[in-house]
Amino acid sequence: MSDTGMPRPSFPVPAKLGEFRHGLPSEAALRWLAAGWRMYLQEPLLWVVATFIFLLAWWLVSLVPLAGPIALNLFMPVLAAGWLTACRRVDEGGPLKLVQLTEGFRHALSGLVLLGVAAIASGLVILLLATPILGLGVWTGMMSRGAAGAGAAAGSFLVGLVVLLVLAAPVLMALWFAPALVMLQGRGPLAALLLSLRAWLANPAPLGLFLVMLIALWIFATLPAGLGLLVFIPVAAGAHYASFRELFHPA
């Protein structure tokens, strides 16, 4: 353990706090996806079993009224840290073990939970700011008649949607690498959030393309009764780890 109570980094932390690679090309997103696919092919059966257990547990917890969804959001960074740890082990040539997916509960738990708290709090603030504008559009449409009323309602709704996206973008960027930075480099939660945000702003092209491709693949994976998720989730986790490794792992 480090002096801060966090686990020691799994690979060397860059010499300068906050150091990461800048200006990676867009094609880096393709490298990350290819790396994720290669990690999946090393242990395909175990990855599928791990994903099935993960999805089953997720579904069971989500059935608990109110507390279930809150717990899932609160512990999302903890779960993500476990997947990233498993990807790191496979990437380093080690065997995949199901217990690795629970590493977030055994190491850096407090820091990871704080990331979950930050995510929930940020989401609530965004909803509080955007919902009145979205609701205004619906109310305008109900109270007005004709094309003018419909146009005003649509305009208000679009403004609210833009506000929602603008507010959500930096939150997503800050949370993107934060679990990996806390778990694998021993960063504090606040430092991890700020560093993740800065890494996104310094590499918008590859990370933006990576996000778009992940969304497209996720939609495609859910089409055959969700069975594609058994492959998509481990591949996406491996690709995410590959992006973190390239951005933050010193050359």
C-alpha positions in Angstrom: 0.0 0.0 0.0 1.1 3.6 -0.6 1.3 6.3 2.0 -2.1 7.5 0.9 -3.7 4.2 1.6 -4.2 3.4 -2.0 -2.7 0.2 -3.6 0.7 0.6 -5.2 0.5 1.2 -8.9 0.5 -1.8 -11.1 2.9 -0.1 -13.5 5.0 3.0 -13.0 3.2 6.3 -12.6 4.5 8.9 -15.0 7.2 11.0 -13.4 5.3 14.2 -13.6 1.8 14.2 -11.9 -0.8 14.6 -14.6 1.5 13.5 -17.4 -0.2 11.7 -20.3 0.2 11.6 -24.1 -1.3 14.4 -26.1 -2.6 14.6 -29.6 -3.0 10.9 -30.5 -4.4 10.3 -34.0 -7.9 9.2 -34.7 -6.8 5.8 -35.8 -5.7 5.0 -32.2 -9.3 4.2 -31.6 -9.0 1.3 -34.1 -5.8 0.0 -32.3 -7.7 0.0 -29.0 -10.6 -2.0 -30.4 -8.2 -4.4 -32.0 -6.3 -4.8 -28.7 -9.6 -5.5 -26.9 -10.5 -8.2 -29.5 -7.1 -9.9 -29.0 -7.5 -9.9 -25.3 -10.9 -11.5 -25.7 -9.5 -14.2 -28.0 -6.9 -15.2 -25.4 -9.7 -16.5 -23.0 -12.9 -16.4 -25.0 -14.9 -19.0 -22.9 -13.9 -17.5 -19.6 -14.8 -14.0 -20.8 -18.2 -15.2 -21.8 -18.8 -17.0 -18.5 -17.6 -13.9 -16.6 -19.9 -11.6 -18.6 -22.8 -13.9 -18.1 -22.3 -14.0 -14.4 -21.9 -10.2 -14.4 -25.1 -9.6 -16.3 -27.1 -12.0 -14.2 -25.9 -10.3 -11.0 -26.6 -6.9 -12.5 -30.2 -8.0 -13.4 -30.8 -9.5 -10.0 -29.6 -6.3 -8.2 -31.7 -4.1 -10.5 -34.8 -5.9 -9.4 -34.5 -4.5 -5.9 -36.8 -1.4 -5.8 -34.9 1.9 -5.5 -31.9 0.5 -3.6 -30.9 -1.7 -6.5 -30.4 1.0 -9.2 -28.7 3.3 -6.6 -26.3 0.6 -5.6 -25.5 -0.2 -9.3 -24.7 3.4 -10.0 -22.7 3.8 -6.8 -20.6 0.7 -7.4 -20.2 1.1 -11.1 -16.6 2.4 -10.8 -15.8 -0.5 -8.4 -17.1 -3.0 -11.0 -15.2 -1.2 -13.8 -12.0 -1.4 -11.8 -12.4 -5.1 -11.5 -12.8 -5.5 -15.3 -9.8 -3.3 -15.9 -7.7 -5.3 -13.5 -8.7 -8.6 -15.3 -7.8 -7.0 -18.7 -4.4 -5.9 -17.3 -3.6 -9.5 -16.2 -4.6 -10.9 -19.5 -2.7 -8.2 -21.4 0.4 -9.0 -19.3 0.2 -12.7 -20.3 -1.4 -14.0 -17.1 -4.5 -16.2 -16.8 -8.0 -14.7 -16.5 -9.6 -15.6 -13.2 -13.2 -14.7 -12.3 -12.1 -13.4 -8.8 -10.1 -10.6 -10.6 -13.5 -9.0 -11.4 -13.9 -8.3 -7.7 -10.6 -6.6 -7.2 -12.3 -3.2 -6.9 -14.0 -4.4 -3.7 -10.7 -5.4 -2.2 -8.4 -2.5 -3.2 -9.1 1.3 -3.4 -12.7 0.7 -2.5 -13.3 4.0 -0.8 -11.8 6.0 -3.7 -13.8 4.1 -6.2 -17.1 4.5 -4.3 -16.4 8.3 -4.1 -16.3 8.2 -7.9 -19.7 6.6 -7.8 -20.9 9.3 -5.5 -19.6 12.0 -7.8 -21.3 10.4 -10.8 -24.7 10.2 -9.0 -24.4 13.8 -7.7 -23.4 15.1 -11.1 -26.3 13.2 -12.8 -28.8 14.8 -10.3 -27.4 18.3 -10.9 -27.6 17.8 -14.7 -31.2 16.6 -14.5 -32.2 19.5 -12.2 -30.8 22.0 -14.7 -32.0 20.4 -17.9 -35.4 19.0 -16.8 -37.2 22.4 -16.5 -36.2 23.3 -20.0 -37.3 20.0 -21.4 -40.5 20.2 -19.4 -41.2 23.7 -20.7 -41.2 22.3 -24.2 -43.7 19.6 -23.3 -45.9 22.1 -21.5 -45.8 24.6 -24.4 -46.8 21.9 -26.8 -49.8 21.0 -24.6 -51.0 24.5 -24.1 -50.4 25.8 -27.7 -52.2 24.9 -30.8 -51.1 24.8 -34.4 -47.7 24.9 -36.1 -46.5 27.8 -34.0 -47.1 26.0 -30.8 -45.5 22.8 -32.0 -42.5 24.7 -33.3 -42.0 26.5 -29.9 -42.3 23.2 -28.1 -39.8 21.5 -30.3 -37.4 24.4 -30.0 -37.6 24.4 -26.2 -37.1 20.6 -26.1 -34.1 20.8 -28.4 -32.6 23.6 -26.2 -33.0 21.4 -23.2 -31.5 18.4 -24.9 -28.4 20.5 -25.9 -28.1 21.8 -22.3 -28.2 18.2 -21.2 -25.5 17.0 -23.6 -23.3 20.0 -22.9 -23.5 19.4 -19.1 -23.1 15.6 -19.4 -20.0 15.7 -21.7 -17.4 17.0 -19.2 -18.8 14.6 -16.5 -18.4 11.7 -18.9 -14.9 12.8 -19.7 -13.9 13.1 -16.1 -15.3 9.7 -15.2 -13.9 7.9 -18.3 -10.4 7.0 -17.0 -11.0 7.8 -13.3 -11.6 4.2 -12.1 -8.4 3.0 -13.9 -6.4 5.9 -12.5 -7.6 5.2 -8.9 -7.2 1.4 -9.2 -4.1 1.0 -11.3 -2.1 4.1 -10.5 -3.2 4.8 -6.9 -4.5 8.3 -7.7 -6.9 10.1 -5.4 -10.5 10.4 -6.7 -10.4 14.2 -7.4 -7.0 14.0 -9.0 -8.2 11.1 -11.2 -11.3 13.0 -12.3 -9.3 16.0 -13.3 -6.6 14.0 -15.0 -9.2 12.0 -17.0 -10.9 15.2 -18.1 -7.6 16.7 -19.2 -6.7 13.6 -21.1 -9.9 13.8 -23.0 -9.4 17.4 -23.9 -5.9 16.6 -25.1 -7.1 13.7 -27.3 -10.6 14.5 -28.5 -10.3 12.9 -31.9 -9.4 9.3 -30.9 -11.5 9.2 -27.8 -14.5 10.8 -29.5 -14.3 8.2 -32.3 -13.7 5.5 -29.8 -16.9 6.5 -27.9 -18.9 6.6 -31.1 -17.7 3.1 -32.2 -18.5 1.7 -28.7 -22.0 3.1 -28.9 -22.5 1.6 -32.4 -21.2 -1.8 -31.4 -23.3 -1.8 -28.2 -26.4 -1.1 -30.3 -25.5 -3.9 -32.6 -24.7 -6.3 -29.7 -28.1 -5.8 -28.2 -30.0 -6.7 -31.3 -29.8 -10.6 -31.1 -31.7 -10.7 -27.8 -28.7 -9.1 -26.1 -26.5 -12.2 -26.7 -23.9 -10.0 -28.4 -23.2 -8.4 -25.0 -21.4 -11.6 -24.0 -18.7 -10.6 -26.5 -19.1 -6.8 -26.6 -18.5 -6.2 -22.8 -15.2 -8.0 -22.6 -14.0 -6.6 -25.9 -15.0 -3.1 -24.8 -13.3 -3.5 -21.4 -10.1 -4.7 -23.1 -10.2 -1.8 -25.6 -10.8 0.6 -22.7 -7.8 -0.7 -20.9 -5.7 -0.5 -24.1 -6.7 3.2 -24.4 -5.7 3.8 -20.8 -2.4 2.0 -21.3 -1.5 4.0 -24.4 -2.4 7.3 -22.9 -1.0 6.9 -19.4 1.6 4.2 -19.5 5.1 5.7 -19.8 6.9 4.7 -23.0 
